[in-house]
Amino acid sequence: MSETLEHIASAARADAPPAIVLDKVNKWFGTMHVLRDVSLNVATGERVVICGPSGSGKSTTIRCINRLESHQEGRILVNGIELTDDVKALDDIRREVGMVFQSFNLFPHLTILENCTLAPIWVRRMPKKEAEALAMDYLTRVRIPEQAKKYPGQLSGGQQQRVAIARALCMKPKIMLFDEPTSALDPEMIKEVLDTMVGLAETGMTMICVTHEMGFARKVADRVVFMDRGEVVEMGTPAQVFENPQTERLKTFLSQILRGH
C-alpha cells in the first residue's frame, strides 16, 4: 500500500468509532487478579497484536471480548454494544466476532464442508446451497478447497487450523480474534497458517491476535500491545515496540523471545 493510500486508510480509521473498547477492565479467577485496569481502543480495520510472557493476561483479554470469560469491573464495548449479561446483546456481538483458538475445535464427525456450513445455516438461517458456496469460497481463500469432503482427522494440523479460520469467516464477522493460533502446530506448519492470516489482514478486517510470532507482528500489525502480570505495559507501532522499548519488562521479554529464535 502506498504512503498516500496508507494515510487515507489511517484517517478513515481515526474518524470511525472504535470497533472495540476496553475501559479499565479487571478480572479475577478466585483470588488471582489476572487483568488489572486493562484499557485498549481498537479502531475499525485496525490490526492489533498482543504479546507478553505466559500468564500475562493476553488470552484472558481477548476471551473477555466475546464473553467466553466475564470481567468483574470496567466496561467492554464491541461495535458500540456493551458486554453485559444481556443474552440478546451477547448474541448480537458474537455474530460479528469470529474467534480462532490454539486447538482447532473442529467437529470430528463432520466433513470440512459441514464444519464450515453448520453455523451459517443454524445461526444466520442461510440456505444450505448458499452456505456451501460461501464455505467453498473461504476454503479456496485459505488454499484447501480440495479438502472439503474430508474429515478433520484426515488433515494435518496446519490444514485443520486453516479450516478453523475459514469456518470463522463463514459467519462474515466484522472482527476476528486469534488466540495463539500457531502454538499447537509443528514448526513446518506455522508458516502456512501465518500466510493465511497475512492474506486475511490485507482485506482490512479488524483483527486482534495473541501470538509469539514477532515476524508476523512486524509484518501485519498496526499496533503491538505488550502485557505483563495482567497489565498493559507498553503499546505502539511495531517499530516503536521492537526497536525502542521503553520499559525493562519489555526489554527483558524481547531479549528472551529473540534468543528463542
N, C-alpha and C positions, 0 to 999 in steps of 0.2 A: 504494500500500500504506500502510495506516495505521501510526502510530508503534508501536502495540501489536503489530500483525502483523509489522512490521519487526523489533521487539525479539525476538519469538518465533522468527522465521526466523534472526536472528543467533545466538541462543542455541543453536538446533539445529545450526547450522554449527559453533559453537565446541565442542559436545560430540562431533561426528562426527570420526573420524580424517581427516587431510588426504587430499585426492584426489591431490595431487602434492607431493612433497618434493624440493627440490634442496638438497644439502648440500655446500658448498664445492666446487662443480663447476668444473673447469678444462679448457680445450680449446685445443689448438694446431693451426694449419694450418702445417705445417713449423716455421719458427722464429717465426711470428707467434702471440702469446699472445692469443687472441680472447675467452676467458672467464676471468675471474680471481676465483676463490673465490666464485662466484655461489651464494647461498643464498636460498631462497624456499619458503615453505609456502603452498599454495593449498587452502583448505577446500572440502569438498564443497558445490556450489551457489554458490561464490563466483565473481564476475566480475572478472577482473584485466586491466587494460590496461597493456601495456609500451610505453613511448615512449622516445625518445632520438635523437640525431643519427645520420646514416648511419655505418655501421661500428662501432656501439657494442656489437654482440653480441646485439641483440634477436632477430633471426630465427634465429641460431645457437642461442640458448637454447631456443626452442620446438621447433626441429628436433631437438634432443637429447632432448626429452621422449618422442618416439616413435622415437628412434634412427635418424632419417634422417641424423643426424650422431652419431658416437660421441664421448663425452667420455673424457679420459685420466685425470683424477683426480676424486675426490669421489664422491658417491652420488646417484642419481636413483631415486625410488620413485614408481610410479603405481598407485593403488589398492592400496597395500601390497606390490606386487611390485617388486623391484629390477631395474633395467635392466642386464643383463649380456649376454654373448654367447650365453646360453641361448636357442635358437631357439623352443622351445615357450613360454617365458615371454614372449618378444617378441611372438609371435603372439597370446597372450592379451591383452597390453597393447594391441596395435594394433586388436584387435576392439572395444575400448572407447573408443578415441581417434579422433575424426574430425578431419580437417585440411583447411582451405581455403587455397589458395595465391594468390599475386599473379596468376599465369597460371591459366587455368581448368582446364587439363589434361583436357578432355573428349575422348572418342574421336570423331574427326570422322566416321567411317564408321558410327557407331551413332546411332539416334534418341535424343532426350532421355530417353524412357521406358527404352530399352535401357541407356543410360548409368547410369541410377539403379538398375536391377534387377540389373546384372551381378554386383556384389559380394554382395548378399544371397543370390542363387541359388548362386554358386560358393563363397563363403566360409562363409555361415551355413546353406547347404543348404536354403534356403527354397523351397517350391513356387512355380512361376512365377506362378500366379494371385495368390497371397498377396503375392509381391514386387511385382507390378504394382499391386495395390490399395494397398499401402504407399507405393509411389512416387507414385501419383496423390494420395494424402493429403498428402504433403510438397510436391509441386508445387503443390497448392492452397494450402498454407500460405505458400509463397513467391510466390503470386499469379501463377503462369504455367501452370495446368493445360492451357490451350488449345494450348500449345507441345509437348505430349508426343510427337506424331508427327513433329515437325520434326527437322532435323539441326542440330548446333551452329552451322554456318556460316550458317544462316538467321536466327540470333538476334543481337540487339545484345550488346555487351559486358556491360552490366548484367544482361541476361537470362541470359547464359551463366554469370555469377558466381552468380546465384540458383540456377541448375541445379546448380552445383558444391556449393552449400550443401545443397540438397535431397538430392543424391547422398550426401554425407557423412552426413546424418541418417538415410538409409535403412538404415544399419548399426546404428541405435539406439545410438549411442555415449553413454557417460556423461560424456565430456569432449570439448569442441570447441576446437581450436586454429585461430586465424586469423592468417595471415602477410601483413600489409598487403593485405587483400582488395580495397581500392578503389584501390590505387596505379596500376593499369594502365587505369583507367577514365576516360572523359571526365567533366568536372565534372557534367554533367546526369544522368549515370548513377549517380553516387556515392550520392545520396540514397536511391534505390530499394534499393540493397544495404544501406545502413546501417539503413533502416527494417526490412528483413528481419531484420537482426541484433538490432535492438532488440526485435522481437517474440520472437525466439528467447531472448534474455536473460530476458524476462519469464516464461518457462516454468520457470526455476530451474535450468537446466543449468549445470554447471561450465564456465567459458569463460576462455581466455587469448587476448587479441587484441593483436597488434603493429600499431599504427596511428599515423598523424599526425593523425587526426581528433579534435581535442581536444573538440569539441562532443559527439561520441559518448562519449568518455571521461567527460565530466562527467555525461552523462545515464544511462549504463549501469553504469559501473564501481563496484564496492565499494571497490576499491583501485587506485591508479595506481603503477606502478613506473617509475622513471626510471633508465636505464642510460647510461653513457658510458665509452668506452675499455675495454669488457669487464667493467665493474663495476656492481653495483647501488649507485647513489649515494644515492638517496632513495626512500622509499615512504610512502604514506599514503592517506587518503581524497582524492577529487578536490578537495575544499575545501582540505585541508591543502597538497596539492602545488601547486595552481594559484594559491591566494591567499596562501600563506605559505611560499614556497620557502626552504629553509634554506642552500643552497649556491650559490656563484657560478655553478657549472656549470649548475645547473637554471635559475637566473635568466636566464642568457645564452640557454639553449635556448628558454625560454618567450618571451623578447623576440623571438627570431628567428621562431618559429612564429607568434606573434600579428601580427608585422609582415607575414608572408607572407599572412595572412588579412585 
